Amino acid sequence: MPDLTTTYLGLKLPTPIIVGSSGLTDKAEKIAQLEKHGAGAVVLKSIFEEEILMEYEQLLNEEMPGRYKDDYLDYFDYRIKEVNLDNYLNLIIESRKKVKIPVIASINCSTAHEWTYFARKIQEAGADALELNIFILPSVLAQSAENIEHTYLDIIRSVRNEIKIPLAVKMSYYFSNLAGMIAELSQLNIAGLVLFNRSYSPDIDIEKLEIISAGVFSSSKDLPVSLRWIAIMANRVKCDLAASTGVHDGKAAVKQLLAGANAVQVVSALYENGPEYLETMVKDISDWMTRKKYSKIDDFRGMLSQDRQVNPALFERVQFMKYFSDRDKQKA
Ligand SMILES: Cc1cc2nc3c(=O)[nH]c(=O)nc-3n(C[C@H](O)[C@H](O)[C@H](O)COP(=O)(O)O)c2cc1C
């Protein structure tokens, strides 16, 4: 039986499959099940900046419509944050009691505002690490790329200075120089980067003429984006890499490890197939390793990263120039 342990954020994981932040990880009991079925670590459901702000607005409107006194504002702000935070800290404490695998807390934010305080509390509650999910949709015409990048850097620096536990950053690929940005973030004394976040996306119902959701879950076809960037950035960053989005089976996990990931994060595949599906994924990785005669993950991790290729352009080819030549049509 091959050894499936891996190191991520300086933590030892029994398998390279991390259950990503989602409703799958919002209760200690669910987390215990995930561990039983083979999860290497879990990232807890995020505590959301947006959620707290929305709740705050709602409570304000209910309790004092039309009145906006500074004292009240302060009071409500404090109350909502404390309730949300207490619930979250309890989730960390309860999960830590129930499982041996690393429990990574998650904050979803788009400003540096007060997250440093939350981060400290999360550390005190016993989280093994903290993942910051930062997402700024670059849709404001007047906002420069530089300005957005600075916001990322500010959030990370301010949280980093407050805590001692390892910090990971889950990011999107909406950057004008993605490789440069990934490298810059990795130099901020963080322990890991998660490539990439998957955003909630819109679709249009052409019959009802309405904006609808494009679907919450990813598919296996979403894998190549993170696969390309894990391969390009492996050994070029000063931190660990976790691959996220489109990992739907053991084969996809093996591909990401070959590209250079320390671990993969999985969410949609477990929503679709249940937590027991982790066992199938772990077995598929293990069977592949046995077949290829690898006894541990480090025997093959990064073997197909871009920096180890004779033809590094393979990961950078973006145009379909020759795809529809007769020869390619036959192959397709
Ligand atoms: C129902 C659902 C809830 C999610 N909640 C969170 C969350 O709270 N925080 C977060 O960082 N990501 C959240 N995500 C995103 C996932 O962690 C993950 O990045 C995304 O689903 C891509 O991985 P996948 O292809 O394995 O699904 C959620 C995803 C789903 C489907």
The ligand as a Gaussian input file, in Angstrom:
#p B3LYP/6-31G(d) Opt

LIG

0 1
 C      -22.309000      24.991000      -2.192000
 C      -20.931000      25.593000      -2.167000
 C      -20.557000      26.413000      -1.110000
 C      -19.290000      27.012000      -1.103000
 N      -18.926000      27.804000      -0.042000
 C      -17.676000      28.346000      -0.014000
 C      -17.242000      29.110000       1.091000
 O      -17.943000      29.316000       2.078000
 N      -15.984000      29.625000       1.052000
 C      -15.140000      29.401000       0.002000
 O      -13.983000      29.867000       0.044000
 N      -15.515000      28.680000      -1.056000
 C      -16.760000      28.144000      -1.090000
 N      -17.144000      27.388000      -2.155000
 C      -16.190000      27.184000      -3.249000
 C      -15.450000      25.861000      -3.045000
 O      -14.657000      25.877000      -1.865000
 C      -14.528000      25.554000      -4.237000
 O      -13.527000      26.560000      -4.335000
 C      -15.275000      25.503000      -5.560000
 O      -16.502000      24.794000      -5.431000
 C      -14.413000      24.822000      -6.632000
 O      -14.072000      23.496000      -6.254000
 P      -14.843000      22.234000      -6.901000
 O      -14.600000      22.288000      -8.360000
 O      -14.209000      21.035000      -6.244000
 O      -16.282000      22.375000      -6.553000
 C      -18.392000      26.773000      -2.179000
 C      -18.789000      25.939000      -3.232000
 C      -20.027000      25.346000      -3.243000
 C      -20.406000      24.446000      -4.373000

